[in-house]
Amino acid sequence: MTWPTTKANTTHTDQDTDLISLARPDINQNILNVNNIIDHLDIGTPTHGDTMMYNSTTGVWEPSSGSGTSVMSFNTAISPGANATYSGGFTIDGSNRVSVVNTSTFTLPNGKYLIGVVEPFEVGQYGSNTGRQFDLTLKLNDAAGNTLATYTTEFTGFYFKDFDDTNIVTVSGNNNCYWTYTYADVGSNPTTTIIPIRIEKIS
């Protein structure tokens, strides 16, 4: 299929005295043009913020969630725990690609994402062992329980650890995602707030 390029002539349609019989070829041309446009656009069921993207396999334009960046903030501090599911709620800023389902689950449209912390979180104090006691591992999981990405604290020096990971994540099919965490700190931080996560759709 091709996008219509032949325009109908208005010679027999622009005057009140024009005969409809003479305009039939132009009317037919317009019908053909409209049908070609319909065949070329697979609108489907778009959602707010979608764009149109050309599918070279099917030869049609289709709705696409396109690219966009969201920042996910965790509304509730976490306490020490192992492989616990975060259920304290989220606040989403920026692009509307991320849809919150409930206090523990959110939806990502199919696609490839760059997901990581907004800015590094560093803990520690020079000359103190406190920084070595802080451990946080955060896992992004899909609805089937598959781990899509892992984020964890790492040593940056003898006294310090930081939390500064970014992963390329592909979401396909099991769009309802959730976070699990393992957190331990025997020092001065019995609870901690997970720093905001940047979610950028790249394709």
C-alpha positions in Angstrom: 0.0 0.0 0.0 1.1 3.5 -0.7 0.1 6.9 0.7 -2.3 8.6 -1.8 -0.7 11.2 -4.0 -3.4 11.8 -6.7 -5.7 14.7 -5.8 -9.2 14.9 -7.1 -10.0 17.7 -9.6 -12.5 20.4 -8.5 -13.4 21.4 -12.1 -16.8 19.7 -11.9 -17.5 20.3 -8.2 -16.8 24.0 -7.5 -20.0 25.5 -9.1 -23.6 25.1 -8.2 -24.4 24.4 -11.9 -21.8 21.5 -12.2 -23.3 18.2 -13.2 -22.8 15.4 -10.6 -22.3 12.9 -13.4 -19.2 14.8 -14.5 -17.9 14.8 -10.9 -18.1 11.0 -10.4 -14.5 10.3 -11.3 -13.3 13.0 -8.8 -15.6 11.6 -6.1 -14.3 8.1 -6.8 -10.7 9.4 -6.5 -11.4 10.9 -3.1 -13.0 7.6 -1.9 -9.8 5.8 -3.1 -7.6 8.3 -1.3 -9.5 8.0 2.0 -9.4 4.2 1.8 -5.7 4.3 1.2 -5.2 6.6 4.2 -7.3 4.2 6.4 -5.2 1.2 5.2 -2.0 3.2 6.0 -2.9 4.1 9.6 -3.4 1.4 12.2 -4.7 3.6 15.0 -5.6 0.8 17.4 -6.4 2.1 20.9 -3.9 4.9 21.6 -3.5 6.3 25.1 -2.6 9.9 26.2 0.9 10.9 25.1 1.3 8.3 22.4 2.9 9.1 19.1 2.7 7.5 15.7 5.6 5.2 14.6 6.1 3.6 11.2 6.3 -0.2 11.2 8.4 -1.3 8.3 7.3 -4.9 8.7 3.5 -4.2 8.3 3.9 -1.0 6.2 1.6 1.0 8.4 1.8 3.7 11.0 0.9 2.5 14.5 0.5 4.1 18.0 3.7 4.1 20.0 4.5 5.1 23.5 7.6 6.7 22.1 10.4 8.0 24.3 10.1 9.9 27.5 11.6 10.2 31.0 9.9 9.7 34.3 11.3 10.0 37.9 9.9 7.5 40.4 10.1 8.5 44.1 9.5 6.0 46.9 6.9 7.5 49.3 7.8 5.4 52.3 11.1 4.6 54.1 12.1 0.9 54.3 13.2 -1.0 57.3 15.9 -3.8 57.3 14.7 -6.9 55.5 15.7 -9.6 53.0 14.0 -10.0 49.6 11.1 -7.8 50.8 8.5 -6.4 48.4 8.3 -2.6 48.5 4.7 -1.5 49.1 4.9 2.0 50.3 3.6 3.8 47.2 5.2 5.9 44.5 5.1 9.4 43.1 5.8 9.8 39.4 7.0 13.0 37.8 7.7 13.8 34.2 6.6 11.6 31.3 3.4 9.6 31.8 5.0 6.3 30.6 4.8 4.9 34.1 1.3 4.1 35.4 1.0 3.3 39.1 -1.4 0.3 39.7 -1.2 0.3 43.5 1.2 0.9 46.4 3.6 -1.9 45.2 3.0 -2.3 41.4 3.4 -0.1 38.4 3.1 -0.6 34.6 5.7 0.0 32.0 4.7 -0.1 28.3 6.6 -2.7 26.2 10.0 -1.3 25.1 13.6 -0.7 26.1 14.5 1.5 29.0 17.4 3.1 30.7 16.7 2.8 34.4 19.0 4.1 37.2 19.3 6.3 40.2 18.7 10.0 39.7 21.9 10.9 41.5 24.5 8.8 43.5 23.7 8.1 47.1 26.9 7.9 49.2 27.1 6.8 52.8 30.1 6.7 55.1 32.3 8.9 57.2 36.1 9.1 56.9 37.8 7.3 59.8 34.6 5.4 60.7 33.4 1.9 59.9 29.7 3.1 59.5 29.9 3.2 55.7 30.8 -0.5 55.6 27.7 -1.5 57.5 25.2 0.0 55.0 24.0 -2.6 52.4 21.1 -2.1 50.0 20.1 -4.2 47.0 17.1 -3.2 44.9 15.6 -5.5 42.3 13.2 -4.6 39.5 10.9 -7.5 38.7 8.2 -8.2 36.2 4.7 -9.7 36.8 6.1 -13.2 36.3 8.7 -12.7 39.0 11.6 -12.4 36.6 14.4 -10.0 37.8 14.9 -7.3 35.1 17.6 -5.4 36.8 19.6 -5.3 40.1 21.0 -2.2 41.9 23.3 -2.6 44.9 25.7 -0.7 47.1 29.4 -0.8 46.2 32.6 0.2 47.9 34.1 3.5 46.7 36.8 3.5 49.4 37.6 1.9 52.7 35.1 4.0 54.6 32.5 4.6 51.9 29.8 2.9 49.9 27.6 4.3 47.1 24.4 3.4 45.4 24.7 4.4 41.8 23.7 1.8 39.2 22.0 2.2 35.8 20.7 -0.7 33.7 19.3 -1.2 30.2 15.9 -3.0 30.8 13.6 -4.6 28.2 10.0 -5.0 29.1 7.8 -7.3 27.0 4.5 -8.8 27.9 4.6 -8.9 31.7 4.2 -5.2 32.1 3.2 -5.0 35.8 6.5 -4.4 37.6 7.5 -4.2 41.3 10.6 -3.7 43.4 12.1 -6.0 46.0 14.9 -5.0 48.4 17.4 -6.4 50.8 18.5 -3.8 53.3 20.8 -4.0 56.4 22.4 -1.3 58.5 23.5 -2.1 62.0 24.7 1.5 62.4 22.7 4.7 62.9 20.2 4.2 60.1 17.4 1.7 61.1 15.4 2.9 58.1 16.3 4.5 54.8 14.4 6.1 52.0 15.2 4.6 48.6 16.5 7.4 46.4 14.4 8.4 43.3 14.8 6.2 40.2 15.1 7.7 36.7 13.1 5.7 34.0 13.9 6.7 30.4 12.2 4.9 27.5 14.7 4.7 24.7 12.8 2.6 22.2 
